[in-house]
């Protein structure tokens, strides 16, 4: 069905008729079952009501109806809390519109949880899984020389495996296979990565496969394509292809190092001068072993771990252990 720019919603006679395959959002009931439903004024209203469909954008994501042409627009900003360093920009890819609007909002509004946007069907990704934050920084370094869009960062999604990830974007399977060989070779030769680092080629976003199943079965329907065109005509959207400012890159890299420290990835110390980010806690469990406590003999000497010492030569470790044990003995006990 073609939308008429001059369609007047106040004129019942002007309600557009829907062609087969063009029906959008109509609740179950007579409007679906009746043969003449598509000829009704109400059905035409549903086909043209983009406000109801895109209401989550207006309610929660900073969009408003633009004065003049009535298109939905928002002030586009870079998200400061991203885990990703966008090393090479993906010009021509509007992942926010396709993923956040088409897949998430339209998929829920139409009750189609398996919805995969049409323009995402040709997207293939080479995914690298560095095992350490040192490997992540190494991947970022070689990405600067790659001739295609890519990003890397820490993985915070609970449904992905691995603490770190690098993504490289291809259009079509043929380009994806070429890109896989290119990235695989570069990773094999890179410091802190190497042949043991996982590199795979996948299709589309992980969220799509979780919702729609194996990617070889994804399809796009005529109804879906009509709806996508209408949404594109309704939203005044500008893809965010601005480079990350230096202060934002610094914020992201700092989060990488702090995340590595949190999960016990000791390679983070490669970027801290070998120093820990926090003071180690005092531990006491080693005092359960009697050999870790010095024992004073009758002749005034000390026995520690099978060796004999004077008070002057007793190791500092032994003195500290004795102090820890003495301090513990002075604590009030509650049973």
N, C-alpha and C positions, 0 to 999 in steps of 0.2 A: 504494500500500500504506500502511495506517495502522499506525504503531508502537504497540504496547500498552504503557502505562506499567508494567504488571505483568509484562512479559516476563522470564522467568527463563532466562538463558543456560545454566544447569545442567540445564534440563529440555528434552530433545530434542523432546518432543512439543509444546512450546510455541513452537517455531521459527515465526516468521511466514511466511506464504506471500506471494510477490511477485506483484503484478498486472502485466499487460503494460504496458511503458513505465516500470516502476518500478525496473528492474535498475540496480545501481550498479557497484561495482568487482569484477569477477570476471575473472581472467586468461583468456586464450584457451585453448581446450581443451574437454574434455568438459563442464565446468560451463556453457559457453556453448552448446555444440552439442546437448546432450541435451534432449529434450522435457520430461523430469521433473526437470530440474536445480533449478527454482524451488521444488520441493516438499521439497528436502533441508534438513537441519539446517544444514549448512555455508553454504548460500546465504543462509539467514536470518541467520546470524552476520555475513556480509559486509555485509548491508544495515544492520545495527545497529552496526557497528564504526566509530565516528567517530574513535577514537584513531589508528588507522592512517592514516586520511585526513588528520587534522590534526596528525600527528606533527611536521611542521616548526615549528608554533607552540610545541609543548612543548620542542623541542630547541634552537631558536634565538631565539625571540621573547619569552621571559619568561613564557609561559603556564604554568599548573599546573592540576591537577584540583582543584576546590574541594571542601573537606570539607563534607559534608551532602548537597547535591543532585548532586554529581558533574559539574557544568558546568565548562567550561574558562574560566578568568579570568586576567587579568593586571593589573598596576599600570599604569594609563594615564598617560603623561607626554607633555609637549610636546617635540618633537625640536628641540634648540637649533641644529642646523646646517642648518635649512631655508633655501632661497634665497628663500622666499616671505613676504610680508607679507599675512596674512589680514585684509583690511580690513573686510569684512562677512561674518559667520559664516554658514555654510550649514546652518542648523538643519533637521533632517529628512533630511539626506544623510549616509549612513554610508560614505563613500568608502573608509575603511580596510578595512572588512569586505568591501565589494563588489570593490574592486580588489586589495588585498593578499592577502586570503584566498580569495575566490571565484575571481577571475581567475588569480592567480599560483599559489596552492597547489593548489586543486582542479583547475584546468586542467592542471597538470603531473601530479597524482596520477591523474587519470582518462585521461591521454593525449590530452586535447582541447585542443590549443594554440589553437584558434579560439574558445574559450569566452568569451562575453560575458555578464556577469551580467544577469539578467532586469530588475532594477530600474534598470540603467544604460541600458536601451533607450530610455527617455523623456528622457534627459539631453541637452540641447543647450548648447553653449558659444559665447559671443561672445568671440573672441580678438583682442586688440589687440597689435600689434608695434611698440612704440616703437623709434626708431632710435638713441636716445642715452639715457644715464642721466638726463639732464635731462628727457627726455620721460617716462621711467619715474616720476620723482618727480612730474611733472605729472599723470600718470595716477593715481597714488596719491591725489593731492589731490582730483581730481574723483570718485574712487571713494567717498570718504567721504560724498558726497551722493547716491549711487545707492541706489535702494530694493530692491536684490536682492543676493544673495551674490556676492562677488568677491574676487579676490586679485591680486597682481602681484609681479614679482620678476625675478631674473636666470635665464636659461635655461642649465642645465648639462647637459641631456640631449643626447647626440651626434646623435640622430636628429631633432631639431627645428631649424628654420631661424630664425635670429634670436638676438640676444644677450639680448633682454628680452621679457617677455610679461605680458599682463594677461588674466585669465580671469573670465568673468561667466556665472553658471549659471542655466539656464532649464529648466522642465519641459514638454516637448512642443515641437513645431515652431512652433505658433502663438505661444506665448510667446517662443520664440527669435527669431522674425521681428520681433516688437514690440521685444524687447530690442536686437536689432541696430540698428534705426532709432534707438533711444534713445541707445545708446553711440556710434554713428557721428556723430550730431549733436553730442554732448558733446566728442568727440575733435576734430572739425573746428574747434571754437571754442577749444580749449585751447592755452595757451602751450607751446611746444616739441613740439607734436604736429601738429595741422592735417590738412587733407584728404589730404596725401601719406602719412600714416600708415596702414598696412594694418589693416583691420578685417574679420574674416570670421565666419561662423556655421558651426560644425561640430557633429557628433554624437559624444557620448561621449569617452572618452580616446583619445589618439593611440596608446597601446599596443594598444588593442583593434583599431584599424584595421590596424595593422601585423600583428597575429596573425590576424585574421578577414577581412581584405579590406574592400572598400568598405562603408560603414555602411548603405547602403540595402538590403543583403542580409542584415543581422543578423536572427536569429530566436532564440526561446526555446522549448525543447522541454519536454514534460511531465516527462520524466526529469530534466532540469535543474532544474525548479522543485521537484520532490520533494527532490532533493539539497540545494538551497538552504534549504528549510524545515527540514531535519534539522540542517544546520549552524547555523542561527539558533537552534534549540532547544538546541543543545549548547554554544554559546559565550555566556557572560555578558558581553556586549559593551556598552559605553557609548560612543556617538559622542563624539569629542573636539570639543566646541563651546565650549571656554573661550577667552575673549579673550586675545590675546598680551600678556604684561606689558611694561611700558615698557622694561625692560633688554633684553628679547629683541628688541623692535622696533629698539632702538639697535644691537644686534649685527647684525641683518639689513641695516639701512641702511648700516652701515659696510662690510659685505661687498659691497654694491652698488657703492659708490664705489671700493673697492679693485679690484673686478673690472673696472670701467670703465677705471681706470688701466692695468690689466694688458693689456687688449685694444686700447689706443690710442684710447679714446674721451675726447677732450680736454674734453668738457663736464663731466667730473667736477670740474674746477677751479672750477666755479660754486659748489661746496660746500666748497672748501678755501681760500677767500679768494684764488683765483688762483694758489696755490702748488702745485708738484708734490709728490707723495707721497714721492719719492725724489730723491736728488742726481743730476743728469745726469752721465753718464760723460764723461771726457775723451776727445776724438777727435783723430785725427792725419791722417785721410785728405786733409784740405784742403791739407796740406803738399806733396802731389804736384804742385800747381800752383805753379810758380816765382813767380807774381805775388803769392802770399800770404806771401812771405818778403822782408823789407827787405834792400836791398843798399847797402853803404857805398861811396861814390865817393871818388876820389882827393883831392878838396877837402874831405873830412870830412863832407859832407852825406849824407843818406840818400834813396834812391829807393824809393818804395813805392806800388804800383798806379798808376804813371804820374805820381805827385806827388812833389815834392821837399820834404824836411824837414831840420831840424837835429836834433841828438840830443835837444834839449829838447822839440821839437814833434812828434817821432815818435809816432804814435798808440799807445795801449796795446795795441791788437790786434796791431799789428806787432811790438811788443816781446815780447808773449806768444808769437807764432808763432816768433820767433827763439829764445826760450828753449826752446820745445818741440823745435825742430830741433836745438839744441845739446845738450839733454839726451839726445835719441835717439842722437846721434853718440857719446855716451860709453858707451852700453850695450855689454856684451860680445856679440859676434856668433858664432853657431854655425851652421855649414853642414852 
